[in-house]
Amino acid sequence: MKYLIRTYGCQMNVHESEKLAGILESMNYSPCTSASEADIVIFNTCAIRESAEQKTFAHIGELKKLKAQKPSMLIAICGCMSQQNGYAELIKKKFPYVDIILGTHNISDLKELIEKRLATKKKVVAITESEDISGRDNMPKCRTSGLNAWVNIMYGCNNFCTYCIVPYVRGREVSRPACEIEKEVHELVEAGYKQITLLGQNVNSYKGPDGEGEIGFADLLKRLDKIEGDFWLTFMTSHPKDISNELIDTMASSTHIMHYLHLPVQSGSDRVLSLMNRRYTTAAYLEKIAYARKKIPDIEFSSDIIVGFPTETEQDFLDTLSLVKKVKYEQLFMFIYSKRGGTVAEKLDGQVDIATKKERLRRLIAAQEEIGTSVAEKYVGKTLTVLVNDVHPKKKGYMLGTTYFNKNVNFVGDRSLIGKKVKVEIQSSKLTVLTGKIVEEL
């Protein structure tokens, strides 16, 4: 029996697909690379933007003929899209050949749902509003991210940014017990994973059970940093309103925590930030950036920007450009605002036309390409410690690696280096990628 999982969206979905794969492999399924080979195809969906939704619908539609030719093949839809209000019925109507529909709170039930579908021959729908997260974290996992291991520390979101569907499909914030997280990280380090990435919709609002009390995110990091071993520790995603000086100080004094922070600003306009319900100002955001750079001089930042949020004016956009140029992000993820049903922003007056959105996005991309190029150029001539991750997929004879501050590096080498650290002298740069030569193996 073969399975194929198609994953859309964020790192949370990537890790949840590893859990789904773990369940399937415990049922004696093995992975394959094409739907024509598969006995079950699972779509792990994203609902954050309309484009992701439409892409998923198109790919589900492509299986209609194959399902007719191979009726024994199961098709399952899970993730944020299926959790949205009314979407299970929409999927049933639009794609009557889909066998199983499950929500974000039901992935640990996959085995039982498959067995029920096979036993009853009836379509199965399982969408609940909450779950016992211990069931999810005790699931078997088939890790597919190389040297990196994802570790959920919390689920859900309480922020209700006006553009975002996540609180409606992921539920309220629930944090895992600190002892469970520590145990999982320790086991992963013992198993040889070289990078541990802590995951949550908003990791730095973590408040997890710890004995008779609870522990915050900075204290959790301090505890994990004490684990012995050769590994790097990082986390995502952080909300700017919850980044504390204590957290930055913890990063600065740590042994294992990477000097990299993904800190989504979304807009450089205080007026737009207020409409987004982000609960910080650009001045407060820049103060956090400045404090981090003071305490961790080699830190690099990445961020998310939404272009064309309702009522965004040209001046609002120029304010965003100005902030981007001040911060000088190593990497920037830029998106056109997309309406999501059920969010506050969907109902706001002053929706920006698509032509204006695209024109502003082009200008932002051009500005960031110039900034990213300048950020990379400062490393030319320097020698950096690099964790060797994998063989380069396009450049024959080259390897891929990552620095402690999350810069991508290419260099000549072979797969025997994977998992090791090397010193690389940087010879050139292009946008966010550095290229160099190994001068020492560590």
C-alpha positions as CSV (number, residue, x, y, z in Angstrom):
1,M,0.0,0.0,0.0
2,K,1.3,3.4,-1.0
3,Y,0.6,7.0,0.2
4,L,1.2,10.5,-1.1
5,I,0.8,13.6,1.0
6,R,0.6,17.0,-0.7
7,T,1.3,19.8,1.8
8,Y,0.4,23.5,1.4
9,G,1.2,26.4,3.6
10,C,3.3,26.9,6.7
11,Q,5.9,25.0,8.7
12,M,3.1,23.8,11.0
13,N,1.5,22.0,8.1
14,V,4.9,20.5,7.1
15,H,5.3,19.0,10.5
16,E,1.7,17.8,10.7
17,S,2.2,16.0,7.4
18,E,5.2,14.3,9.1
19,K,2.7,13.1,11.8
20,L,0.2,12.0,9.1
21,A,3.0,10.1,7.4
22,G,3.9,8.5,10.7
23,I,0.3,7.2,11.2
24,L,0.3,5.8,7.6
25,E,3.6,4.1,8.0
26,S,2.4,2.5,11.3
27,M,-0.4,1.1,9.1
28,N,2.2,-0.4,6.7
29,Y,1.8,2.2,4.0
30,S,5.0,3.4,2.3
31,P,5.5,6.7,0.5
32,C,5.4,7.2,-3.2
33,T,5.9,10.2,-5.5
34,S,2.8,10.2,-7.8
35,A,-0.9,10.0,-7.3
36,S,-1.2,7.2,-10.0
37,E,0.9,4.9,-7.6
38,A,-0.9,5.9,-4.4
39,D,-3.6,3.9,-2.5
40,I,-4.3,7.1,-0.5
41,V,-3.7,10.7,-1.4
42,I,-3.9,13.3,1.4
43,F,-4.2,17.0,0.8
44,N,-3.0,18.9,3.9
45,T,-4.4,22.3,3.1
46,C,-3.8,26.0,3.8
47,A,-6.4,28.8,4.1
48,I,-4.3,31.8,4.8
49,R,-4.7,33.2,1.3
50,E,-7.2,32.7,-1.5
51,S,-4.4,31.6,-3.9
52,A,-3.5,28.7,-1.7
53,E,-7.1,27.6,-1.6
54,Q,-7.6,27.8,-5.4
55,K,-4.4,25.9,-6.0
56,T,-5.6,23.1,-3.7
57,F,-9.0,22.9,-5.4
58,A,-7.3,22.6,-8.8
59,H,-5.1,19.8,-7.6
60,I,-8.0,17.9,-6.0
61,G,-9.9,18.3,-9.3
62,E,-7.0,16.8,-11.2
63,L,-7.7,13.5,-9.4
64,K,-11.3,13.1,-10.7
65,K,-10.3,11.0,-13.7
66,L,-7.8,8.9,-11.7
67,K,-10.4,8.2,-9.0
68,A,-12.8,7.0,-11.7
69,Q,-10.1,4.6,-13.1
70,K,-9.0,3.5,-9.6
71,P,-12.0,3.7,-7.3
72,S,-10.2,1.9,-4.5
73,M,-7.8,4.8,-4.1
74,L,-8.7,7.0,-1.1
75,I,-8.6,10.8,-1.2
76,A,-8.5,12.7,2.1
77,I,-8.6,16.5,2.7
78,C,-7.3,17.9,6.0
79,G,-5.9,21.1,7.4
80,C,-7.0,24.7,7.7
81,M,-9.2,24.8,4.6
82,S,-11.4,21.9,5.7
83,Q,-11.7,23.3,9.2
84,Q,-13.2,26.6,7.9
85,N,-16.9,27.0,8.6
86,G,-19.0,25.4,5.9
87,Y,-16.0,24.1,3.9
88,A,-16.6,20.4,4.6
89,E,-20.0,20.7,2.9
90,L,-18.5,22.7,0.1
91,I,-15.8,20.0,-0.5
92,K,-18.4,17.2,-0.4
93,K,-20.5,19.0,-3.0
94,K,-17.7,20.2,-5.2
95,F,-15.7,17.0,-5.0
96,P,-18.1,14.0,-4.4
97,Y,-15.2,11.5,-5.0
98,V,-13.4,12.7,-1.9
99,D,-13.5,9.9,0.8
100,I,-12.4,11.5,4.0
101,I,-12.5,15.1,5.3
102,L,-10.9,16.0,8.6
103,G,-10.2,19.2,10.4
104,T,-7.1,20.6,12.1
105,H,-8.1,19.1,15.4
106,N,-8.7,15.6,14.0
107,I,-5.4,14.5,12.4
108,S,-4.6,12.1,15.2
109,D,-7.8,10.2,14.2
110,L,-6.6,9.4,10.7
111,K,-6.1,5.7,11.3
112,E,-9.6,5.3,12.7
113,L,-11.1,7.3,9.9
114,I,-9.4,5.3,7.2
115,E,-10.6,2.1,8.8
116,K,-14.1,3.4,9.1
117,R,-14.2,4.4,5.4
118,L,-12.9,1.0,4.3
119,A,-15.3,-0.9,6.6
120,T,-18.5,1.1,5.8
121,K,-17.8,2.2,2.3
122,K,-19.3,5.6,3.3
123,K,-17.6,9.0,3.2
124,V,-16.2,10.2,6.5
125,V,-16.3,13.7,7.9
126,A,-14.6,14.6,11.2
127,I,-14.5,18.3,12.1
128,T,-14.3,19.2,15.8
129,E,-13.8,22.6,17.4
130,S,-11.1,21.5,19.9
131,E,-8.9,18.6,20.8
132,D,-6.7,17.0,23.5
133,I,-3.3,18.1,22.2
134,S,-1.6,15.3,24.0
135,G,-3.0,13.0,21.4
136,R,-1.4,15.0,18.6
137,D,2.0,15.1,20.2
138,N,2.1,11.4,21.0
139,M,1.5,10.5,17.3
140,P,4.3,8.7,15.4
141,K,6.3,11.0,13.2
142,C,8.0,10.3,9.9
143,R,10.4,13.2,9.8
144,T,11.2,14.5,6.3
145,S,13.1,17.8,6.9
146,G,16.7,16.4,6.9
147,L,18.8,17.6,9.8
148,N,16.1,19.8,11.1
149,A,13.4,18.5,13.4
150,W,10.2,20.5,14.1
151,V,8.9,20.5,17.6
152,N,5.4,21.9,18.4
153,I,5.4,23.9,21.7
154,M,1.9,25.3,21.4
155,Y,-1.2,25.3,19.1
156,G,-3.7,28.0,18.2
157,C,-3.7,31.8,18.4
158,N,-5.4,34.4,20.5
159,N,-4.4,37.5,18.6
160,F,-7.3,37.8,16.0
161,C,-5.4,40.0,13.5
162,T,-8.2,41.3,11.3
163,Y,-6.8,39.8,8.1
164,C,-6.1,36.3,9.5
165,I,-8.2,33.1,9.5
166,V,-5.9,31.2,11.8
167,P,-7.7,31.7,15.2
168,Y,-10.9,30.4,13.6
169,V,-9.3,27.3,12.2
170,R,-6.7,26.5,14.8
171,G,-8.5,27.5,17.9
172,R,-7.3,29.3,21.0
173,E,-3.8,29.0,22.3
174,V,-2.8,25.8,24.2
175,S,0.8,25.2,25.3
176,R,2.4,21.9,25.8
177,P,3.9,21.0,29.2
178,A,7.6,22.1,29.4
179,C,8.8,18.7,30.5
180,E,7.3,17.0,27.4
181,I,9.0,19.6,25.1
182,E,12.3,19.1,26.9
183,K,12.1,15.4,26.6
184,E,11.3,15.5,22.9
185,V,14.2,17.9,22.2
186,H,16.6,15.8,24.2
187,E,15.6,12.7,22.3
188,L,16.0,14.4,18.9
189,V,19.5,15.7,19.8
190,E,20.4,12.1,20.9
191,A,19.0,10.9,17.6
192,G,21.5,13.2,15.7
193,Y,19.3,16.1,14.6
194,K,21.4,19.2,14.2
195,Q,18.7,21.9,14.2
196,I,15.6,22.0,16.4
197,T,12.9,24.4,15.3
198,L,10.2,25.2,17.9
199,L,6.8,25.8,16.3
200,G,3.7,27.7,17.2
201,Q,1.4,30.3,15.7
202,N,2.9,32.6,18.2
203,V,5.8,30.9,20.0
204,N,6.7,33.7,22.3
205,S,3.3,33.8,24.0
206,Y,4.0,30.3,25.2
207,K,2.9,29.6,28.8
208,G,3.1,25.9,29.5
209,P,2.4,23.8,32.5
210,D,5.5,23.1,34.6
211,G,4.9,21.2,37.8
212,E,2.4,23.1,39.9
213,G,3.0,26.3,38.0
214,E,3.7,27.4,34.5
215,I,6.7,28.5,32.5
216,G,7.1,31.3,29.9
217,F,9.0,31.2,26.6
218,A,12.2,32.8,27.7
219,D,12.5,30.3,30.6
220,L,11.6,27.4,28.3
221,L,14.5,28.5,26.0
222,K,16.9,28.7,28.9
223,R,16.0,25.1,29.9
224,L,16.3,23.8,26.4
225,D,19.7,25.6,25.9
226,K,21.1,23.5,28.8
227,I,20.6,20.3,26.9
228,E,24.0,18.9,26.0
229,G,24.9,18.2,22.4
230,D,25.9,19.6,19.1
231,F,22.8,21.3,17.8
232,W,21.3,24.7,17.0
233,L,17.9,25.8,18.3
234,T,15.6,28.3,16.6
235,F,11.9,29.1,16.7
236,M,9.0,30.5,14.7
237,T,6.8,32.4,14.5
238,S,7.2,35.4,16.8
239,H,4.7,38.2,17.3
240,P,6.4,41.6,17.8
241,K,4.2,42.6,20.7
242,D,5.4,39.6,22.7
243,I,9.2,39.9,22.1
244,S,10.6,40.9,25.4
245,N,14.1,42.1,26.4
246,E,14.4,38.9,28.5
247,L,13.9,36.8,25.4
248,I,16.6,38.8,23.5
249,D,18.9,38.5,26.5
250,T,18.4,34.8,26.6
251,M,19.3,34.5,22.9
252,A,22.4,36.6,23.5
253,S,23.7,34.5,26.3
254,S,22.8,31.1,24.9
255,T,25.0,28.3,23.7
256,H,22.6,26.8,21.1
257,I,20.0,29.5,20.0
258,M,20.6,30.8,16.5
259,H,21.2,34.5,16.0
260,Y,18.2,34.8,13.7
261,L,14.7,36.1,14.3
262,H,11.7,36.0,12.0
263,L,9.6,39.0,13.2
264,P,6.6,39.7,11.0
265,V,5.9,43.4,10.9
266,Q,3.1,43.2,8.2
267,S,3.1,47.0,7.6
268,G,5.2,50.1,8.3
269,S,2.1,52.3,8.8
270,D,0.8,52.8,12.4
271,R,-2.7,53.5,11.0
272,V,-2.7,50.2,9.1
273,L,-1.2,48.3,12.0
274,S,-4.1,49.5,14.2
275,L,-6.6,48.4,11.6
276,M,-4.8,45.0,11.5
277,N,-5.1,44.8,15.3
278,R,-1.4,44.1,15.6
279,R,-1.1,46.0,18.9
280,Y,2.3,47.6,18.4
281,T,3.6,50.7,16.7
282,T,6.4,51.0,14.2
283,A,8.4,52.9,16.9
284,A,8.0,50.0,19.3
285,Y,8.9,47.5,16.7
286,L,12.1,49.4,15.7
287,E,13.0,49.6,19.4
288,K,13.0,45.8,19.7
289,I,15.1,45.5,16.5
290,A,17.6,48.0,17.9
291,Y,17.8,46.3,21.3
292,A,18.4,42.9,19.6
293,R,21.2,44.3,17.4
294,K,22.8,45.9,20.5
295,K,22.7,42.6,22.4
296,I,23.4,40.3,19.4
297,P,25.5,42.2,16.9
298,D,25.5,39.5,14.2
299,I,21.7,38.8,14.4
300,E,19.8,38.7,11.1
301,F,16.1,39.4,10.7
302,S,13.4,38.3,8.3
303,S,9.8,39.5,8.1
304,D,6.4,39.3,6.4
305,I,4.7,42.2,4.7
306,I,1.1,42.5,3.5
307,V,0.7,44.9,0.6
308,G,-2.7,46.5,-0.2
309,F,-4.5,46.0,3.1
310,P,-7.9,47.8,3.0
311,T,-7.6,51.6,3.0
312,E,-3.8,51.4,2.5
313,T,-2.8,54.8,0.9
314,E,0.3,55.6,-1.0
315,Q,1.7,57.2,2.1
316,D,1.0,54.1,4.1
317,F,2.9,52.1,1.6
318,L,5.8,54.6,1.6
319,D,6.0,54.2,5.3
320,T,6.3,50.5,4.9
321,L,9.1,51.0,2.3
322,S,10.8,53.3,4.8
323,L,10.7,50.7,7.6
324,V,12.0,48.0,5.4
325,K,15.0,50.2,4.4
326,K,15.7,51.0,8.1
327,V,15.6,47.4,9.3
328,K,17.5,45.9,6.3
329,Y,16.0,42.5,6.5
330,E,18.1,39.5,5.4
331,Q,14.9,38.1,3.8
332,L,11.4,39.4,3.3
333,F,8.2,37.4,2.5
334,M,5.9,39.7,0.6
335,F,2.2,39.1,-0.1
336,I,-0.7,40.9,-1.7
337,Y,-3.6,41.2,0.8
338,S,-6.2,38.5,0.1
339,K,-9.7,38.6,1.5
340,R,-10.6,35.7,3.8
341,G,-14.2,34.9,4.6
342,G,-15.1,35.3,8.3
343,T,-12.4,37.8,9.1
344,V,-12.9,41.4,10.2
345,A,-10.9,42.8,7.3
346,E,-13.2,41.2,4.7
347,K,-15.9,43.6,5.7
348,L,-13.8,46.8,5.7
349,D,-14.5,49.6,3.3
350,G,-11.7,50.8,1.1
351,Q,-10.5,47.6,-0.5
352,V,-7.5,48.4,-2.7
353,D,-7.7,47.5,-6.4
354,I,-5.6,44.7,-7.7
355,A,-3.6,46.8,-10.1
356,T,-2.4,49.1,-7.3
357,K,-1.6,46.1,-5.1
358,K,0.6,44.5,-7.8
359,E,2.3,47.8,-8.6
360,R,3.2,48.3,-4.9
361,L,4.4,44.7,-4.6
362,R,6.7,45.2,-7.5
363,R,8.2,48.2,-5.9
364,L,8.6,46.4,-2.5
365,I,10.3,43.4,-4.2
366,A,12.7,45.7,-6.0
367,A,13.6,47.5,-2.8
368,Q,14.1,44.2,-0.9
369,E,16.3,42.8,-3.7
370,E,18.6,45.7,-3.4
371,I,18.6,45.4,0.5
372,G,19.1,41.6,0.4
373,T,22.0,42.0,-2.0
374,S,23.7,44.5,0.3
375,V,23.2,42.4,3.3
376,A,24.8,39.4,1.6
377,E,27.7,41.4,0.2
378,K,29.0,42.3,3.7
379,Y,29.9,38.7,4.2
380,V,32.1,38.4,1.1
381,G,35.7,37.9,2.3
382,K,34.7,36.6,5.7
383,T,35.0,33.0,7.0
384,L,31.8,31.6,8.5
385,T,30.9,28.5,10.4
386,V,28.4,26.5,8.3
387,L,26.2,23.5,9.1
388,V,26.2,21.3,6.0
389,N,22.6,20.4,5.2
390,D,22.3,18.6,1.8
391,V,23.6,18.2,-1.7
392,H,22.8,21.2,-3.9
393,P,19.8,20.2,-6.1
394,K,21.0,22.2,-9.1
395,K,24.7,22.8,-8.9
396,K,26.7,19.6,-9.5
397,G,29.4,19.0,-7.0
398,Y,28.1,21.7,-4.6
399,M,26.6,21.4,-1.1
400,L,24.1,23.5,0.8
401,G,24.6,24.8,4.3
402,T,23.3,27.3,6.8
403,T,25.1,29.7,9.2
404,Y,24.3,30.4,12.8
405,F,22.4,33.5,11.7
406,N,20.5,31.6,9.0
407,K,22.3,32.6,5.8
408,N,22.3,30.1,3.0
409,V,25.8,29.1,1.7
410,N,26.8,27.1,-1.3
411,F,30.3,25.4,-1.6
412,V,32.1,22.6,-3.3
413,G,31.9,19.3,-1.4
414,D,30.3,15.9,-1.2
415,R,27.6,14.2,0.8
416,S,30.0,12.8,3.4
417,L,30.0,16.3,4.9
418,I,26.2,16.3,5.6
419,G,25.6,16.9,9.3
420,K,29.1,18.3,9.9
421,K,30.2,21.9,10.5
422,V,32.8,23.5,8.2
423,K,34.5,26.8,8.0
424,V,33.7,28.5,4.6
425,E,35.5,31.5,3.1
426,I,32.8,33.5,1.3
427,Q,33.9,34.4,-2.2
428,S,30.7,35.8,-3.7
429,S,27.1,36.6,-3.1
430,K,23.8,36.8,-5.0
431,L,20.7,38.1,-3.4
432,T,20.4,36.1,-0.1
433,V,22.8,33.3,-1.1
434,L,26.5,33.1,-0.4
435,T,29.0,31.0,-2.2
436,G,32.5,30.1,-0.9
437,K,35.1,27.4,-0.4
438,I,35.8,25.2,2.6
439,V,38.9,26.2,4.5
440,E,38.5,23.9,7.5
441,E,36.3,20.9,8.7
442,L,35.2,21.2,12.3
